[in-house]
Amino acid sequence: MPAAGIRAPTAPKPVGRYPHARRVGELLFLSGIGPRDPATDQVPGNVHDGHGHLVAHDIAAQTHAVFANVRAVLEASGARWEDLIDVTVYLTDMAGDFAGYNAVWAEHFPDIDTAPCRTTLGIAALPTPIAIELKCVARLRD
């Protein structure tokens, strides 16, 4: 019997028909998490022109926001930040955003020996106007 999906009330709603996370044994698999603000659905750091077109973004603001959203899902699932074991990061502008995102990563994971494993991929686009998305796996403790 498959494990029930977990929905985190303090995280932004998923943009599709999927749960925020699913527990399988002692592992917690998070769906892709973006930086949208849970209260307003706005993307922190996005800059729009007078016609509403996205013209710039602040990767540091979006990275801090996506980490906050991951924490919200972890906490709703009974896990902690320290329980992360693997993170896949998707960036829509690898050349322009990697250094800024990596600096924020270092703030949140200052000890390389206890940081989760990480893979960072450059991709053409994400389903909403965000510059970063995280896919995480955590270990739940009983």
Buried (B, 14 or more C-beta within 10 A) or exposed (E): EEBEEBBBEEBBEBBEEEBBBBBEEEBBBBBBBBBBEBEEEEBBBBEEEEEEEEEEBBBBBBBBBBBBBBBBBBBBBBBBBBBBBBBBBBBBBBEEBBEBBBEBBEEBBEEEEEBBEBEBEEEEEBEEBBBBBBBBBBBBEE
